[in-house]
Amino acid sequence: MDKPLTGKVALVTGGSRGLGAATVRLLAAQGADVAFTYVSSDEKARAVVEEVRGTGAKVVAVRSDQADMSRAPALIDDVVARFGGLDILVNNAAISPEQGRTVDDPDADTAALDRMHATNYLGVIAVIRAASRVMRAGGRIITVSSGLGTRVGIPGLADYSATKAGVERYTMGVARDLGSRGITANVVEAGLMEGGMEPPDPETLKAILGSLSLQRVGRPEEIAAAIAFLASPAASYVTGAVLDAHGGYNA
Ligand SMILES: NC(=O)c1ccc[n+]([C@@H]2O[C@H](COP(=O)([O-])OP(=O)(O)OC[C@H]3O[C@@H](n4cnc5c(N)ncnc54)[C@H](OP(=O)(O)O)[C@@H]3O)[C@@H](O)[C@H]2O)c1
């Protein structure tokens, strides 16, 4: 396999499972040294590390809570100390609690929603700020959003959608701020995936799938491929872009 990312150092947030794990595998297969974060799944993180090391690639897992903004500088320092620099940041870690609860629902767990805002929005900003200070020329920042970042489409997802729209706009600002250093910043809007976050209830799921051009859920590997493209030398002139990998939710 061609290894276009040889010599590059990547950090993938939330790499212990789902799309993050698929991205860790793919970037490592393409030659990058990869660090990834997680928050609680020690065993899953260890399994991803063992599997990827088995291919001969360099990979480390770092337990680091993205909801705590103060952790970000130490996380980036850790990656640089282990691998000597940073070239690619994939902002993937996110949560989606309380799906289906409308904003006027008195039983909504607002503390869980607040933690989501801290994880999906403020935590992403903290990691981008810390990473951008050390990222080398030619660097890549790729933020994983959702089709819901552009169009909410269904009730019960106001908070989640707002976090995704927020990080999308932030990433556009990052593209403007870091372009003069040769660093690109782009968004991948993912769609419903096999084996990822808890899916919506069956009726909502059916409605969403029916509205997709491709009429099916995606595989994490299909979305990781879009991320890997933006990380690759082939995407050197792509910045401030949103790449839709959601089966045609907005088509
Ligand atoms: N799944 C979908 O259908 C779908 C659809 C559209 C967009 N997306 C987006 O795609 C991305 C990946 O989703 P996924 O379904 O693959 O997620 P997932 O399977 O639920 O995995 C989430 C990952 O994020 C980590 N994480 C969660 N909270 C964290 C925190 N506070 N600090 C550090 N790491 C944390 C988890 O670590 P632990 O294992 O330790 O908990 C795990 O590695 C997310 O940005 C999501 O919004 C997903």
The ligand as a Gaussian input file, in Angstrom:
#p B3LYP/6-31G(d) Opt

LIG

0 1
 N      -22.237000       7.454000      14.882000
 C      -22.913000       8.199000      14.056000
 O      -23.932000       7.751000      13.525000
 C      -22.447000       9.618000      13.732000
 C      -23.191000      10.376000      12.814000
 C      -22.733000      11.649000      12.462000
 C      -21.607000      12.165000      13.046000
 N      -20.919000      11.420000      13.974000
 C      -19.708000      12.016000      14.552000
 O      -18.612000      11.131000      14.316000
 C      -17.688000      11.202000      15.413000
 C      -17.423000       9.810000      15.960000
 O      -18.646000       9.230000      16.348000
 P      -18.724000       7.684000      16.769000
 O      -20.118000       7.247000      16.501000
 O      -17.589000       6.961000      16.190000
 O      -18.543000       7.824000      18.358000
 P      -18.397000       6.666000      19.462000
 O      -18.353000       5.320000      18.833000
 O      -19.425000       6.952000      20.496000
 O      -16.923000       6.965000      20.055000
 C      -16.677000       8.181000      20.687000
 C      -15.198000       8.301000      20.959000
 O      -14.969000       9.564000      21.621000
 C      -14.355000       9.323000      22.879000
 N      -14.805000      10.307000      23.848000
 C      -16.069000      10.548000      24.266000
 N      -16.067000      11.517000      25.205000
 C      -14.772000      11.884000      25.375000
 C      -14.118000      12.814000      26.205000
 N      -14.785000      13.576000      27.099000
 N      -12.768000      12.918000      26.130000
 C      -12.060000      12.148000      25.251000
 N      -12.622000      11.245000      24.445000
 C      -13.965000      11.110000      24.503000
 C      -14.762000       7.924000      23.253000
 O      -13.854000       7.412000      24.235000
 P      -14.328000       6.208000      25.251000
 O      -14.374000       4.981000      24.389000
 O      -13.269000       6.176000      26.287000
 O      -15.677000       6.620000      25.766000
 C      -14.675000       7.220000      21.900000
 O      -13.335000       6.955000      21.574000
 C      -18.298000      12.165000      16.429000
 O      -17.747000      13.465000      16.232000
 C      -19.771000      12.170000      16.057000
 O      -20.405000      13.364000      16.453000
 C      -21.312000      10.164000      14.322000

